[in-house]
Amino acid sequence: MKKYLIIFEKTRTGYSVYVPDLPGCIATGKNKDTAENNIYEAIKFHLEGLLNENLIIPEGRTEAGTIFLSF
């Protein structure tokens, strides 16, 4: 089982989501749940393509955090 960080970005029309450890693997959705379902399918498709080409499946290495600032 692989684990990848996904990043959501709010847009004017919904959400965009991408996987930093899988360049080019992106999806969108009108809401966050749809975007998450779409990126799940995009990740599966991306990894299947890598396997079909006998390429290495990257490990999920990206981490995220939150910083709170007061000024």
N, CA, C, O and CB atoms as a CASP TS submission, in Angstrom:
PFRMAT TS
TARGET T0000
AUTHOR 0000-0000-0000
METHOD Language model
MODEL 1
PARENT N/A
ATOM      1  N   MET     1       0.842  -1.176   0.000  1.00  0.00           N
ATOM      2  CA  MET     1       0.000   0.000   0.000  1.00  0.00           C
ATOM      3  C   MET     1       0.889   1.241   0.000  1.00  0.00           C
ATOM      4  O   MET     1       1.873   1.312   0.736  1.00  0.00           O
ATOM      5  CB  MET     1      -0.959  -0.003   1.218  1.00  0.00           C
ATOM      6  N   LYS     2       0.538   2.202  -0.820  1.00  0.00           N
ATOM      7  CA  LYS     2       1.258   3.476  -0.895  1.00  0.00           C
ATOM      8  C   LYS     2       0.411   4.565  -0.242  1.00  0.00           C
ATOM      9  O   LYS     2      -0.817   4.481  -0.198  1.00  0.00           O
ATOM     10  CB  LYS     2       1.593   3.847  -2.377  1.00  0.00           C
ATOM     11  N   LYS     3       1.088   5.576   0.257  1.00  0.00           N
ATOM     12  CA  LYS     3       0.412   6.708   0.887  1.00  0.00           C
ATOM     13  C   LYS     3       0.981   7.983   0.279  1.00  0.00           C
ATOM     14  O   LYS     3       2.196   8.183   0.266  1.00  0.00           O
ATOM     15  CB  LYS     3       0.589   6.693   2.451  1.00  0.00           C
ATOM     16  N   TYR     4       0.091   8.855  -0.229  1.00  0.00           N
ATOM     17  CA  TYR     4       0.514  10.099  -0.860  1.00  0.00           C
ATOM     18  C   TYR     4      -0.248  11.280  -0.272  1.00  0.00           C
ATOM     19  O   TYR     4      -1.446  11.195   0.000  1.00  0.00           O
ATOM     20  CB  TYR     4       0.306  10.031  -2.380  1.00  0.00           C
ATOM     21  N   LEU     5       0.466  12.372  -0.083  1.00  0.00           N
ATOM     22  CA  LEU     5      -0.153  13.622   0.329  1.00  0.00           C
ATOM     23  C   LEU     5      -0.878  14.216  -0.873  1.00  0.00           C
ATOM     24  O   LEU     5      -0.335  14.247  -1.978  1.00  0.00           O
ATOM     25  CB  LEU     5       0.906  14.618   0.897  1.00  0.00           C
ATOM     26  N   ILE     6      -2.104  14.685  -0.659  1.00  0.00           N
ATOM     27  CA  ILE     6      -2.817  15.409  -1.710  1.00  0.00           C
ATOM     28  C   ILE     6      -3.069  16.830  -1.206  1.00  0.00           C
ATOM     29  O   ILE     6      -3.339  17.048  -0.025  1.00  0.00           O
ATOM     30  CB  ILE     6      -4.169  14.689  -2.095  1.00  0.00           C
ATOM     31  N   ILE     7      -2.976  17.785  -2.124  1.00  0.00           N
ATOM     32  CA  ILE     7      -3.146  19.202  -1.796  1.00  0.00           C
ATOM     33  C   ILE     7      -4.388  19.725  -2.508  1.00  0.00           C
ATOM     34  O   ILE     7      -4.510  19.624  -3.729  1.00  0.00           O
ATOM     35  CB  ILE     7      -1.883  20.031  -2.198  1.00  0.00           C
ATOM     36  N   PHE     8      -5.307  20.288  -1.724  1.00  0.00           N
ATOM     37  CA  PHE     8      -6.519  20.893  -2.275  1.00  0.00           C
ATOM     38  C   PHE     8      -6.312  22.394  -2.419  1.00  0.00           C
ATOM     39  O   PHE     8      -5.728  23.040  -1.549  1.00  0.00           O
ATOM     40  CB  PHE     8      -7.750  20.594  -1.376  1.00  0.00           C
ATOM     41  N   GLU     9      -6.797  22.938  -3.524  1.00  0.00           N
ATOM     42  CA  GLU     9      -6.811  24.389  -3.719  1.00  0.00           C
ATOM     43  C   GLU     9      -8.219  24.794  -4.127  1.00  0.00           C
ATOM     44  O   GLU     9      -8.775  24.264  -5.089  1.00  0.00           O
ATOM     45  CB  GLU     9      -5.757  24.838  -4.797  1.00  0.00           C
ATOM     46  N   LYS    10      -8.790  25.738  -3.388  1.00  0.00           N
ATOM     47  CA  LYS    10     -10.120  26.243  -3.712  1.00  0.00           C
ATOM     48  C   LYS    10     -10.026  27.104  -4.960  1.00  0.00           C
ATOM     49  O   LYS    10      -9.132  27.942  -5.075  1.00  0.00           O
ATOM     50  CB  LYS    10     -10.723  27.049  -2.527  1.00  0.00           C
ATOM     51  N   THR    11     -10.946  26.900  -5.893  1.00  0.00           N
ATOM     52  CA  THR    11     -11.008  27.702  -7.115  1.00  0.00           C
ATOM     53  C   THR    11     -12.361  28.408  -7.180  1.00  0.00           C
ATOM     54  O   THR    11     -13.210  28.210  -6.310  1.00  0.00           O
ATOM     55  CB  THR    11     -10.784  26.814  -8.379  1.00  0.00           C
ATOM     56  N   ARG    12     -12.559  29.215  -8.190  1.00  0.00           N
ATOM     57  CA  ARG    12     -13.847  29.898  -8.351  1.00  0.00           C
ATOM     58  C   ARG    12     -14.979  28.926  -8.626  1.00  0.00           C
ATOM     59  O   ARG    12     -16.136  29.213  -8.317  1.00  0.00           O
ATOM     60  CB  ARG    12     -13.767  30.911  -9.474  1.00  0.00           C
ATOM     61  N   THR    13     -14.652  27.770  -9.209  1.00  0.00           N
ATOM     62  CA  THR    13     -15.693  26.825  -9.612  1.00  0.00           C
ATOM     63  C   THR    13     -15.702  25.527  -8.808  1.00  0.00           C
ATOM     64  O   THR    13     -16.495  24.632  -9.101  1.00  0.00           O
ATOM     65  CB  THR    13     -15.532  26.501 -11.058  1.00  0.00           C
ATOM     66  N   GLY    14     -14.844  25.407  -7.809  1.00  0.00           N
ATOM     67  CA  GLY    14     -14.795  24.177  -7.022  1.00  0.00           C
ATOM     68  C   GLY    14     -13.432  23.984  -6.393  1.00  0.00           C
ATOM     69  O   GLY    14     -12.927  24.855  -5.685  1.00  0.00           O
ATOM     70  N   TYR    15     -12.837  22.819  -6.664  1.00  0.00           N
ATOM     71  CA  TYR    15     -11.533  22.482  -6.090  1.00  0.00           C
ATOM     72  C   TYR    15     -10.617  21.876  -7.136  1.00  0.00           C
ATOM     73  O   TYR    15     -11.054  21.163  -8.039  1.00  0.00           O
ATOM     74  CB  TYR    15     -11.695  21.517  -4.918  1.00  0.00           C
ATOM     75  N   SER    16      -9.351  22.175  -6.991  1.00  0.00           N
ATOM     76  CA  SER    16      -8.281  21.532  -7.739  1.00  0.00           C
ATOM     77  C   SER    16      -7.477  20.760  -6.707  1.00  0.00           C
ATOM     78  O   SER    16      -7.312  21.221  -5.577  1.00  0.00           O
ATOM     79  CB  SER    16      -7.384  22.578  -8.542  1.00  0.00           C
ATOM     80  N   VAL    17      -6.976  19.591  -7.083  1.00  0.00           N
ATOM     81  CA  VAL    17      -6.194  18.785  -6.151  1.00  0.00           C
ATOM     82  C   VAL    17      -5.041  18.148  -6.910  1.00  0.00           C
ATOM     83  O   VAL    17      -5.194  17.724  -8.056  1.00  0.00           O
ATOM     84  CB  VAL    17      -7.075  17.699  -5.462  1.00  0.00           C
ATOM     85  N   TYR    18      -3.883  18.086  -6.255  1.00  0.00           N
ATOM     86  CA  TYR    18      -2.719  17.485  -6.901  1.00  0.00           C
ATOM     87  C   TYR    18      -1.895  16.705  -5.894  1.00  0.00           C
ATOM     88  O   TYR    18      -2.089  16.810  -4.683  1.00  0.00           O
ATOM     89  CB  TYR    18      -1.858  18.560  -7.573  1.00  0.00           C
ATOM     90  N   VAL    19      -0.961  15.914  -6.431  1.00  0.00           N
ATOM     91  CA  VAL    19      -0.111  15.038  -5.626  1.00  0.00           C
ATOM     92  C   VAL    19       1.337  15.475  -5.841  1.00  0.00           C
ATOM     93  O   VAL    19       1.898  15.200  -6.902  1.00  0.00           O
ATOM     94  CB  VAL    19      -0.316  13.519  -6.009  1.00  0.00           C
ATOM     95  N   PRO    20       1.961  16.145  -4.871  1.00  0.00           N
ATOM     96  CA  PRO    20       3.329  16.630  -5.065  1.00  0.00           C
ATOM     97  C   PRO    20       4.332  15.540  -5.447  1.00  0.00           C
ATOM     98  O   PRO    20       5.281  15.807  -6.184  1.00  0.00           O
ATOM     99  CB  PRO    20       3.794  17.303  -3.816  1.00  0.00           C
ATOM    100  N   ASP    21       4.131  14.326  -4.957  1.00  0.00           N
ATOM    101  CA  ASP    21       5.076  13.241  -5.241  1.00  0.00           C
ATOM    102  C   ASP    21       4.817  12.541  -6.574  1.00  0.00           C
ATOM    103  O   ASP    21       5.578  11.659  -6.970  1.00  0.00           O
ATOM    104  CB  ASP    21       5.026  12.228  -4.134  1.00  0.00           C
ATOM    105  N   LEU    22       3.741  12.934  -7.267  1.00  0.00           N
ATOM    106  CA  LEU    22       3.427  12.373  -8.583  1.00  0.00           C
ATOM    107  C   LEU    22       3.203  13.531  -9.554  1.00  0.00           C
ATOM    108  O   LEU    22       2.057  13.865  -9.858  1.00  0.00           O
ATOM    109  CB  LEU    22       2.164  11.434  -8.520  1.00  0.00           C
ATOM    110  N   PRO    23       4.271  14.143 -10.040  1.00  0.00           N
ATOM    111  CA  PRO    23       4.134  15.304 -10.924  1.00  0.00           C
ATOM    112  C   PRO    23       3.188  15.024 -12.094  1.00  0.00           C
ATOM    113  O   PRO    23       3.277  13.991 -12.757  1.00  0.00           O
ATOM    114  CB  PRO    23       5.503  15.721 -11.456  1.00  0.00           C
ATOM    115  N   GLY    24       2.292  15.965 -12.321  1.00  0.00           N
ATOM    116  CA  GLY    24       1.335  15.834 -13.413  1.00  0.00           C
ATOM    117  C   GLY    24       0.053  15.125 -13.024  1.00  0.00           C
ATOM    118  O   GLY    24      -0.886  15.078 -13.819  1.00  0.00           O
ATOM    119  N   CYS    25      -0.010  14.578 -11.832  1.00  0.00           N
ATOM    120  CA  CYS    25      -1.209  13.876 -11.370  1.00  0.00           C
ATOM    121  C   CYS    25      -2.112  14.893 -10.676  1.00  0.00           C
ATOM    122  O   CYS    25      -1.868  15.285  -9.535  1.00  0.00           O
ATOM    123  CB  CYS    25      -0.845  12.686 -10.405  1.00  0.00           C
ATOM    124  N   ILE    26      -3.164  15.313 -11.391  1.00  0.00           N
ATOM    125  CA  ILE    26      -4.059  16.357 -10.893  1.00  0.00           C
ATOM    126  C   ILE    26      -5.503  15.961 -11.159  1.00  0.00           C
ATOM    127  O   ILE    26      -5.781  15.092 -11.985  1.00  0.00           O
ATOM    128  CB  ILE    26      -3.739  17.720 -11.553  1.00  0.00           C
ATOM    129  N   ALA    27      -6.414  16.606 -10.451  1.00  0.00           N
ATOM    130  CA  ALA    27      -7.843  16.394 -10.675  1.00  0.00           C
ATOM    131  C   ALA    27      -8.585  17.634 -10.187  1.00  0.00           C
ATOM    132  O   ALA    27      -8.018  18.494  -9.512  1.00  0.00           O
ATOM    133  CB  ALA    27      -8.355  15.100  -9.942  1.00  0.00           C
ATOM    134  N   THR    28      -9.856  17.704 -10.543  1.00  0.00           N
ATOM    135  CA  THR    28     -10.709  18.798 -10.099  1.00  0.00           C
ATOM    136  C   THR    28     -12.064  18.235  -9.700  1.00  0.00           C
ATOM    137  O   THR    28     -12.382  17.080  -9.982  1.00  0.00           O
ATOM    138  CB  THR    28     -10.860  19.876 -11.207  1.00  0.00           C
ATOM    139  N   GLY    29     -12.847  19.061  -9.049  1.00  0.00           N
ATOM    140  CA  GLY    29     -14.210  18.686  -8.705  1.00  0.00           C
ATOM    141  C   GLY    29     -14.989  19.897  -8.251  1.00  0.00           C
ATOM    142  O   GLY    29     -14.412  20.881  -7.788  1.00  0.00           O
ATOM    143  N   LYS    30     -16.317  19.824  -8.385  1.00  0.00           N
ATOM    144  CA  LYS    30     -17.159  20.945  -7.967  1.00  0.00           C
ATOM    145  C   LYS    30     -17.168  21.118  -6.456  1.00  0.00           C
ATOM    146  O   LYS    30     -17.434  22.208  -5.949  1.00  0.00           O
ATOM    147  CB  LYS    30     -18.577  20.749  -8.468  1.00  0.00           C
ATOM    148  N   ASN    31     -16.875  20.033  -5.735  1.00  0.00           N
ATOM    149  CA  ASN    31     -16.747  20.114  -4.282  1.00  0.00           C
ATOM    150  C   ASN    31     -15.551  19.268  -3.858  1.00  0.00           C
ATOM    151  O   ASN    31     -14.964  18.550  -4.667  1.00  0.00           O
ATOM    152  CB  ASN    31     -18.057  19.636  -3.566  1.00  0.00           C
ATOM    153  N   LYS    32     -15.201  19.366  -2.581  1.00  0.00           N
ATOM    154  CA  LYS    32     -13.997  18.694  -2.091  1.00  0.00           C
ATOM    155  C   LYS    32     -14.112  17.171  -2.192  1.00  0.00           C
ATOM    156  O   LYS    32     -13.143  16.500  -2.546  1.00  0.00           O
ATOM    157  CB  LYS    32     -13.725  19.098  -0.645  1.00  0.00           C
ATOM    158  N   ASP    33     -15.282  16.628  -1.886  1.00  0.00           N
ATOM    159  CA  ASP    33     -15.468  15.174  -1.966  1.00  0.00           C
ATOM    160  C   ASP    33     -15.289  14.661  -3.389  1.00  0.00           C
ATOM    161  O   ASP    33     -14.641  13.638  -3.610  1.00  0.00           O
ATOM    162  CB  ASP    33     -16.851  14.789  -1.450  1.00  0.00           C
ATOM    163  N   THR    34     -15.860  15.367  -4.344  1.00  0.00           N
ATOM    164  CA  THR    34     -15.721  14.961  -5.744  1.00  0.00           C
ATOM    165  C   THR    34     -14.272  15.056  -6.189  1.00  0.00           C
ATOM    166  O   THR    34     -13.768  14.168  -6.876  1.00  0.00           O
ATOM    167  CB  THR    34     -16.609  15.825  -6.650  1.00  0.00           C
ATOM    168  N   ALA    35     -13.603  16.133  -5.797  1.00  0.00           N
ATOM    169  CA  ALA    35     -12.188  16.293  -6.150  1.00  0.00           C
ATOM    170  C   ALA    35     -11.361  15.161  -5.550  1.00  0.00           C
ATOM    171  O   ALA    35     -10.459  14.640  -6.206  1.00  0.00           O
ATOM    172  CB  ALA    35     -11.653  17.660  -5.664  1.00  0.00           C
ATOM    173  N   GLU    36     -11.660  14.776  -4.310  1.00  0.00           N
ATOM    174  CA  GLU    36     -10.917  13.687  -3.669  1.00  0.00           C
ATOM    175  C   GLU    36     -11.162  12.359  -4.386  1.00  0.00           C
ATOM    176  O   GLU    36     -10.224  11.590  -4.599  1.00  0.00           O
ATOM    177  CB  GLU    36     -11.314  13.567  -2.187  1.00  0.00           C
ATOM    178  N   ASN    37     -12.398  12.087  -4.756  1.00  0.00           N
ATOM    179  CA  ASN    37     -12.692  10.864  -5.516  1.00  0.00           C
ATOM    180  C   ASN    37     -11.972  10.873  -6.857  1.00  0.00           C
ATOM    181  O   ASN    37     -11.444   9.850  -7.294  1.00  0.00           O
ATOM    182  CB  ASN    37     -14.208  10.712  -5.733  1.00  0.00           C
ATOM    183  N   ASN    38     -11.953  12.026  -7.506  1.00  0.00           N
ATOM    184  CA  ASN    38     -11.301  12.132  -8.815  1.00  0.00           C
ATOM    185  C   ASN    38      -9.789  11.959  -8.714  1.00  0.00           C
ATOM    186  O   ASN    38      -9.184  11.342  -9.591  1.00  0.00           O
ATOM    187  CB  ASN    38     -11.622  13.478  -9.455  1.00  0.00           C
ATOM    188  N   ILE    39      -9.164  12.492  -7.659  1.00  0.00           N
ATOM    189  CA  ILE    39      -7.711  12.327  -7.540  1.00  0.00           C
ATOM    190  C   ILE    39      -7.376  10.885  -7.190  1.00  0.00           C
ATOM    191  O   ILE    39      -6.328  10.382  -7.594  1.00  0.00           O
ATOM    192  CB  ILE    39      -7.133  13.287  -6.473  1.00  0.00           C
ATOM    193  N   TYR    40      -8.243  10.215  -6.449  1.00  0.00           N
ATOM    194  CA  TYR    40      -8.035   8.790  -6.157  1.00  0.00           C
ATOM    195  C   TYR    40      -7.949   8.006  -7.467  1.00  0.00           C
ATOM    196  O   TYR    40      -7.042   7.195  -7.658  1.00  0.00           O
ATOM    197  CB  TYR    40      -9.185   8.232  -5.260  1.00  0.00           C
ATOM    198  N   GLU    41      -8.897   8.256  -8.360  1.00  0.00           N
ATOM    199  CA  GLU    41      -8.897   7.573  -9.660  1.00  0.00           C
ATOM    200  C   GLU    41      -7.686   7.991 -10.496  1.00  0.00           C
ATOM    201  O   GLU    41      -7.092   7.162 -11.185  1.00  0.00           O
ATOM    202  CB  GLU    41     -10.201   7.876 -10.428  1.00  0.00           C
ATOM    203  N   ALA    42      -7.321   9.267 -10.436  1.00  0.00           N
ATOM    204  CA  ALA    42      -6.161   9.755 -11.195  1.00  0.00           C
ATOM    205  C   ALA    42      -4.871   9.102 -10.699  1.00  0.00           C
ATOM    206  O   ALA    42      -4.004   8.750 -11.498  1.00  0.00           O
ATOM    207  CB  ALA    42      -6.051  11.291 -11.087  1.00  0.00           C
ATOM    208  N   ILE    43      -4.746   8.941  -9.386  1.00  0.00           N
ATOM    209  CA  ILE    43      -3.553   8.293  -8.824  1.00  0.00           C
ATOM    210  C   ILE    43      -3.480   6.845  -9.290  1.00  0.00           C
ATOM    211  O   ILE    43      -2.423   6.384  -9.720  1.00  0.00           O
ATOM    212  CB  ILE    43      -3.565   8.360  -7.275  1.00  0.00           C
ATOM    213  N   LYS    44      -4.599   6.122  -9.206  1.00  0.00           N
ATOM    214  CA  LYS    44      -4.617   4.729  -9.668  1.00  0.00           C
ATOM    215  C   LYS    44      -4.201   4.640 -11.135  1.00  0.00           C
ATOM    216  O   LYS    44      -3.381   3.797 -11.498  1.00  0.00           O
ATOM    217  CB  LYS    44      -6.018   4.112  -9.475  1.00  0.00           C
ATOM    218  N   PHE    45      -4.760   5.500 -11.971  1.00  0.00           N
ATOM    219  CA  PHE    45      -4.443   5.509 -13.400  1.00  0.00           C
ATOM    220  C   PHE    45      -2.967   5.820 -13.622  1.00  0.00           C
ATOM    221  O   PHE    45      -2.310   5.180 -14.443  1.00  0.00           O
ATOM    222  CB  PHE    45      -5.320   6.534 -14.141  1.00  0.00           C
ATOM    223  N   HIS    46      -2.454   6.795 -12.897  1.00  0.00           N
ATOM    224  CA  HIS    46      -1.050   7.206 -13.015  1.00  0.00           C
ATOM    225  C   HIS    46      -0.116   6.052 -12.639  1.00  0.00           C
ATOM    226  O   HIS    46       0.834   5.753 -13.361  1.00  0.00           O
ATOM    227  CB  HIS    46      -0.768   8.436 -12.119  1.00  0.00           C
ATOM    228  N   LEU    47      -0.395   5.410 -11.503  1.00  0.00           N
ATOM    229  CA  LEU    47       0.458   4.311 -11.044  1.00  0.00           C
ATOM    230  C   LEU    47       0.370   3.101 -11.970  1.00  0.00           C
ATOM    231  O   LEU    47       1.377   2.433 -12.209  1.00  0.00           O
ATOM    232  CB  LEU    47       0.073   3.904  -9.625  1.00  0.00           C
ATOM    233  N   GLU    48      -0.820   2.810 -12.494  1.00  0.00           N
ATOM    234  CA  GLU    48      -0.962   1.710 -13.455  1.00  0.00           C
ATOM    235  C   GLU    48      -0.131   1.984 -14.703  1.00  0.00           C
ATOM    236  O   GLU    48       0.484   1.071 -15.253  1.00  0.00           O
ATOM    237  CB  GLU    48      -2.445   1.506 -13.837  1.00  0.00           C
ATOM    238  N   GLY    49      -0.112   3.236 -15.151  1.00  0.00           N
ATOM    239  CA  GLY    49       0.700   3.610 -16.305  1.00  0.00           C
ATOM    240  C   GLY    49       2.181   3.407 -16.042  1.00  0.00           C
ATOM    241  O   GLY    49       2.909   2.910 -16.902  1.00  0.00           O
ATOM    242  N   LEU    50       2.629   3.793 -14.850  1.00  0.00           N
ATOM    243  CA  LEU    50       4.034   3.581 -14.495  1.00  0.00           C
ATOM    244  C   LEU    50       4.367   2.093 -14.486  1.00  0.00           C
ATOM    245  O   LEU    50       5.412   1.685 -14.993  1.00  0.00           O
ATOM    246  CB  LEU    50       4.346   4.204 -13.120  1.00  0.00           C
ATOM    247  N   LEU    51       3.478   1.281 -13.910  1.00  0.00           N
ATOM    248  CA  LEU    51       3.703  -0.167 -13.876  1.00  0.00           C
ATOM    249  C   LEU    51       3.757  -0.753 -15.282  1.00  0.00           C
ATOM    250  O   LEU    51       4.613  -1.585 -15.581  1.00  0.00           O
ATOM    251  CB  LEU    51       2.604  -0.859 -13.064  1.00  0.00           C
ATOM    252  N   ASN    52       2.842  -0.318 -16.143  1.00  0.00           N
ATOM    253  CA  ASN    52       2.806  -0.824 -17.523  1.00  0.00           C
ATOM    254  C   ASN    52       4.077  -0.492 -18.290  1.00  0.00           C
ATOM    255  O   ASN    52       4.462  -1.219 -19.206  1.00  0.00           O
ATOM    256  CB  ASN    52       1.605  -0.253 -18.260  1.00  0.00           C
ATOM    257  N   GLU    53       4.725   0.600 -17.919  1.00  0.00           N
ATOM    258  CA  GLU    53       5.965   1.020 -18.575  1.00  0.00           C
ATOM    259  C   GLU    53       7.206   0.511 -17.834  1.00  0.00           C
ATOM    260  O   GLU    53       8.332   0.884 -18.162  1.00  0.00           O
ATOM    261  CB  GLU    53       6.013   2.543 -18.678  1.00  0.00           C
ATOM    262  N   ASN    54       6.984  -0.344 -16.832  1.00  0.00           N
ATOM    263  CA  ASN    54       8.080  -0.882 -16.011  1.00  0.00           C
ATOM    264  C   ASN    54       8.909   0.218 -15.351  1.00  0.00           C
ATOM    265  O   ASN    54      10.128   0.103 -15.233  1.00  0.00           O
ATOM    266  CB  ASN    54       8.988  -1.759 -16.863  1.00  0.00           C
ATOM    267  N   LEU    55       8.238   1.275 -14.928  1.00  0.00           N
ATOM    268  CA  LEU    55       8.905   2.378 -14.242  1.00  0.00           C
ATOM    269  C   LEU    55       8.722   2.235 -12.732  1.00  0.00           C
ATOM    270  O   LEU    55       7.829   1.526 -12.267  1.00  0.00           O
ATOM    271  CB  LEU    55       8.356   3.742 -14.731  1.00  0.00           C
ATOM    272  N   ILE    56       9.560   2.903 -11.996  1.00  0.00           N
ATOM    273  CA  ILE    56       9.524   2.831 -10.535  1.00  0.00           C
ATOM    274  C   ILE    56       8.333   3.625  -9.999  1.00  0.00           C
ATOM    275  O   ILE    56       8.060   4.742 -10.439  1.00  0.00           O
ATOM    276  CB  ILE    56      10.847   3.363  -9.929  1.00  0.00           C
ATOM    277  N   ILE    57       7.641   3.026  -9.048  1.00  0.00           N
ATOM    278  CA  ILE    57       6.551   3.716  -8.359  1.00  0.00           C
ATOM    279  C   ILE    57       7.180   4.558  -7.239  1.00  0.00           C
ATOM    280  O   ILE    57       7.800   4.007  -6.329  1.00  0.00           O
ATOM    281  CB  ILE    57       5.479   2.688  -7.785  1.00  0.00           C
ATOM    282  N   PRO    58       7.024   5.889  -7.300  1.00  0.00           N
ATOM    283  CA  PRO    58       7.653   6.737  -6.284  1.00  0.00           C
ATOM    284  C   PRO    58       7.031   6.543  -4.903  1.00  0.00           C
ATOM    285  O   PRO    58       5.843   6.249  -4.773  1.00  0.00           O
ATOM    286  CB  PRO    58       7.549   8.198  -6.689  1.00  0.00           C
ATOM    287  N   GLU    59       7.847   6.711  -3.899  1.00  0.00           N
ATOM    288  CA  GLU    59       7.358   6.715  -2.519  1.00  0.00           C
ATOM    289  C   GLU    59       6.751   8.086  -2.227  1.00  0.00           C
ATOM    290  O   GLU    59       7.165   9.094  -2.801  1.00  0.00           O
ATOM    291  CB  GLU    59       8.511   6.381  -1.504  1.00  0.00           C
ATOM    292  N   GLY    60       5.784   8.110  -1.345  1.00  0.00           N
ATOM    293  CA  GLY    60       5.244   9.376  -0.872  1.00  0.00           C
ATOM    294  C   GLY    60       6.202   9.964   0.150  1.00  0.00           C
ATOM    295  O   GLY    60       6.362   9.408   1.237  1.00  0.00           O
ATOM    296  N   ARG    61       6.836  11.068  -0.178  1.00  0.00           N
ATOM    297  CA  ARG    61       7.834  11.667   0.711  1.00  0.00           C
ATOM    298  C   ARG    61       7.425  13.051   1.219  1.00  0.00           C
ATOM    299  O   ARG    61       7.983  13.544   2.199  1.00  0.00           O
ATOM    300  CB  ARG    61       9.164  11.766  -0.006  1.00  0.00           C
ATOM    301  N   THR    62       6.468  13.666   0.566  1.00  0.00           N
ATOM    302  CA  THR    62       6.076  15.023   0.921  1.00  0.00           C
ATOM    303  C   THR    62       5.270  15.028   2.214  1.00  0.00           C
ATOM    304  O   THR    62       4.409  14.175   2.429  1.00  0.00           O
ATOM    305  CB  THR    62       5.267  15.664  -0.212  1.00  0.00           C
ATOM    306  N   GLU    63       5.561  15.995   3.063  1.00  0.00           N
ATOM    307  CA  GLU    63       4.810  16.202   4.300  1.00  0.00           C
ATOM    308  C   GLU    63       4.249  17.618   4.286  1.00  0.00           C
ATOM    309  O   GLU    63       4.737  18.482   3.558  1.00  0.00           O
ATOM    310  CB  GLU    63       5.709  15.964   5.561  1.00  0.00           C
ATOM    311  N   ALA    64       3.240  17.843   5.080  1.00  0.00           N
ATOM    312  CA  ALA    64       2.636  19.172   5.160  1.00  0.00           C
ATOM    313  C   ALA    64       2.475  19.567   6.617  1.00  0.00           C
ATOM    314  O   ALA    64       2.409  18.722   7.509  1.00  0.00           O
ATOM    315  CB  ALA    64       1.272  19.208   4.432  1.00  0.00           C
ATOM    316  N   GLY    65       2.414  20.833   6.828  1.00  0.00           N
ATOM    317  CA  GLY    65       2.182  21.368   8.157  1.00  0.00           C
ATOM    318  C   GLY    65       1.461  22.692   8.029  1.00  0.00           C
ATOM    319  O   GLY    65       1.238  23.192   6.926  1.00  0.00           O
ATOM    320  N   THR    66       1.107  23.242   9.142  1.00  0.00           N
ATOM    321  CA  THR    66       0.425  24.533   9.172  1.00  0.00           C
ATOM    322  C   THR    66       1.166  25.449  10.130  1.00  0.00           C
ATOM    323  O   THR    66       1.576  25.038  11.215  1.00  0.00           O
ATOM    324  CB  THR    66      -1.069  24.378   9.593  1.00  0.00           C
ATOM    325  N   ILE    67       1.329  26.683   9.716  1.00  0.00           N
ATOM    326  CA  ILE    67       1.961  27.703  10.564  1.00  0.00           C
ATOM    327  C   ILE    67       0.921  28.788  10.820  1.00  0.00           C
ATOM    328  O   ILE    67       0.234  29.229   9.898  1.00  0.00           O
ATOM    329  CB  ILE    67       3.266  28.305   9.891  1.00  0.00           C
ATOM    330  N   PHE    68       0.812  29.207  12.054  1.00  0.00           N
ATOM    331  CA  PHE    68      -0.092  30.288  12.417  1.00  0.00           C
ATOM    332  C   PHE    68       0.737  31.533  12.703  1.00  0.00           C
ATOM    333  O   PHE    68       1.701  31.484  13.466  1.00  0.00           O
ATOM    334  CB  PHE    68      -0.970  29.902  13.647  1.00  0.00           C
ATOM    335  N   LEU    69       0.357  32.643  12.089  1.00  0.00           N
ATOM    336  CA  LEU    69       1.077  33.901  12.259  1.00  0.00           C
ATOM    337  C   LEU    69       0.153  34.947  12.862  1.00  0.00           C
ATOM    338  O   LEU    69      -1.040  34.995  12.562  1.00  0.00           O
ATOM    339  CB  LEU    69       1.649  34.395  10.913  1.00  0.00           C
ATOM    340  N   SER    70       0.716  35.763  13.697  1.00  0.00           N
ATOM    341  CA  SER    70      -0.026  36.874  14.266  1.00  0.00           C
ATOM    342  C   SER    70       0.792  38.135  14.037  1.00  0.00           C
ATOM    343  O   SER    70       1.934  38.232  14.488  1.00  0.00           O
ATOM    344  CB  SER    70      -0.323  36.650  15.787  1.00  0.00           C
ATOM    345  N   PHE    71       0.209  39.099  13.337  1.00  0.00           N
ATOM    346  CA  PHE    71       0.919  40.354  13.108  1.00  0.00           C
ATOM    347  C   PHE    71      -0.055  41.491  12.954  1.00  0.00           C
ATOM    348  O   PHE    71       0.356  42.634  12.754  1.00  0.00           O
ATOM    349  CB  PHE    71       1.810  40.257  11.878  1.00  0.00           C
TER
END
